[in-house]
Structure formats: C-alpha cells, structure tokens
C-alpha cells in the first residue's frame, strides 16, 4: 500500500507501480469519487468526437444488418456469410471497416475463409515449419 501526500493546490502523485498497472499515460483523465471516507480514483478514457455520418432510412436498415453479419463473422466464421456490395458501402461510409480492407468482407472471400477454417478444424493442414526448406519439402510432397 502506498501513501501519498496532498500537495499545494490539492495535487497528489500516483505511485509508479499503480500508474503502470493501470496503464495510465500523462494527460489521461481520472474521475474522483468519495465513498465511505475514501477517495476512489477511476481512470477514464475519453474518445475524440467525430462528425456524425448522416444515413437515409434504407442505409440505417442496411447498417443494422451489416453489424449483425460482422459480429457473426467475428464469432463463428464457419457458419456466417459475407457482406453484399451495398452492406460494404454502408460499413465503409460509417467507418466500421476500412475501404482498402473491404475485399475481405465479401461473400466470395468469406467462402474461402470458411473452407480454410473447416480444413483447419478437420486437421487437413500442414505445418508449422521452422524453415523454408521444410515448407518446400512438404508442398512438393
């Protein structure tokens, strides 16, 4: 347990081990609460405000469906399906996926991902390899 001193202007120094354990950085914000004659500091991560992207009603519906599909892909790739072109366009528009990574979310690409994941699950893969020579030998068979 560390003891700290209240300095002029009500300042206290957070002990280094606590600072590091909480992964704090200079400039971070901390909420201070009083509970049962104790001071309870709670680290807060603030997010930068961004402009709101206006969506028409149809895009809002597409966004909801897209978010569900992305969550399914992330949780259970084998039993999910990729995004349509319009779903990708809305996801890129609102910043859920990066434009230069949109190919990965297509049904065509996801089909390949599902096949690869199925083969991995079934043990139909080779490797890992310690050297390039081991890899070459394995694929030349």
C-alpha positions in Angstrom: 0.0 0.0 0.0 1.4 3.4 -1.0 1.0 6.6 1.0 0.9 9.9 -1.0 1.0 13.5 0.2 -1.6 16.1 -0.8 0.5 19.0 -2.2 -0.4 22.6 -2.8 -3.5 23.1 -5.0 -4.8 19.7 -3.8 -2.4 17.7 -6.1 -1.3 14.1 -5.4 1.2 11.9 -7.1 0.1 8.5 -8.3 2.7 5.9 -7.3 4.6 4.5 -10.3 3.6 0.8 -9.7 -0.1 1.8 -9.7 0.3 4.2 -12.6 1.9 1.4 -14.7 -0.5 -1.3 -13.5 -3.5 0.8 -14.7 -1.6 1.6 -17.9 -2.1 5.3 -17.4 -0.4 7.9 -19.5 0.4 11.6 -18.9 -2.6 13.6 -19.8 -5.2 10.8 -19.0 -8.3 11.7 -17.1 -9.3 10.3 -13.8 -12.7 10.5 -12.2 -12.5 11.0 -8.4 -15.3 9.8 -6.1 -15.8 9.9 -2.4 -17.0 6.6 -0.9 -17.1 5.9 2.8 -14.5 8.5 3.7 -12.2 7.2 0.9 -11.1 8.8 -2.3 -11.7 6.4 -5.2 -9.9 7.4 -8.4 -11.3 5.8 -11.6 -9.3 6.1 -14.9 -11.4 7.4 -17.8 -10.6 7.0 -21.5 -12.2 9.8 -23.5 -13.0 9.4 -27.1 -12.5 12.0 -29.8 -15.7 13.4 -31.1 -16.2 12.8 -34.8 -18.8 14.1 -37.3 -22.0 12.1 -37.4 -22.4 10.4 -40.8 -26.0 11.1 -42.0 -27.7 7.9 -43.2 -31.0 7.6 -45.0 -33.6 5.2 -43.6 -32.6 2.4 -46.0 -28.9 2.8 -45.1 -29.8 2.6 -41.4 -31.6 -0.7 -42.0 -28.6 -2.0 -44.0 -26.2 -0.9 -41.3 -28.1 -2.8 -38.6 -28.0 -6.0 -40.8 -24.3 -5.4 -41.6 -23.4 -5.0 -37.9 -25.1 -8.3 -37.2 -23.3 -10.1 -40.0 -19.9 -8.7 -39.0 -20.5 -9.8 -35.4 -21.4 -13.3 -36.7 -18.2 -13.5 -38.9 -16.1 -12.5 -35.9 -17.8 -15.1 -33.6 -18.5 -18.0 -36.0 -16.8 -17.6 -39.3 -17.7 -21.2 -40.5 -21.5 -20.5 -40.2 -21.6 -16.9 -41.4 -21.9 -15.2 -44.7 -20.0 -12.3 -46.2 -21.3 -8.8 -46.9 -23.1 -7.6 -50.0 -21.7 -4.7 -52.0 -24.3 -2.3 -50.5 -23.5 -3.6 -47.0 -19.8 -3.0 -47.6 -20.5 0.5 -48.9 -22.5 1.5 -45.8 -19.9 -0.1 -43.5 -17.1 1.9 -45.2 -19.2 5.0 -45.1 -19.7 4.9 -41.3 -16.1 3.7 -40.6 -16.9 0.1 -39.4 -14.5 -1.3 -42.0 -11.7 0.3 -43.9 -12.2 0.8 -47.7 -8.9 -0.9 -48.5 -9.9 -4.0 -46.5 -13.5 -4.3 -47.9 -12.5 -7.2 -50.1 -12.1 -9.4 -47.0 -15.7 -9.0 -46.1 -17.2 -10.0 -49.5 -19.1 -13.3 -49.7 -16.5 -14.6 -52.3 -13.7 -14.1 -49.8 -15.6 -15.3 -46.8 -16.4 -18.5 -48.7 -12.7 -19.2 -49.0 -12.2 -18.3 -45.3 -15.0 -20.8 -44.3 -13.3 -23.5 -46.4 -9.9 -22.8 -44.9 -11.4 -22.8 -41.3 -13.2 -26.1 -42.0 -9.9 -27.7 -43.2 -8.1 -26.4 -40.1 -10.8 -27.8 -37.8 -10.6 -31.1 -39.6 -6.9 -31.2 -39.2 -6.3 -31.0 -43.0 -3.4 -28.7 -43.0 0.4 -29.0 -42.8 2.9 -27.0 -40.8 4.0 -25.0 -39.0 7.5 -25.1 -40.4 10.8 -23.9 -38.9 12.5 -23.3 -42.2 11.6 -22.5 -45.8 13.2 -25.8 -46.8 10.8 -27.8 -44.6 7.9 -25.9 -46.2 9.2 -26.7 -49.7 9.6 -30.3 -48.9 6.1 -30.6 -47.5 4.4 -28.9 -50.5 6.5 -30.8 -53.1 5.4 -34.0 -51.4 
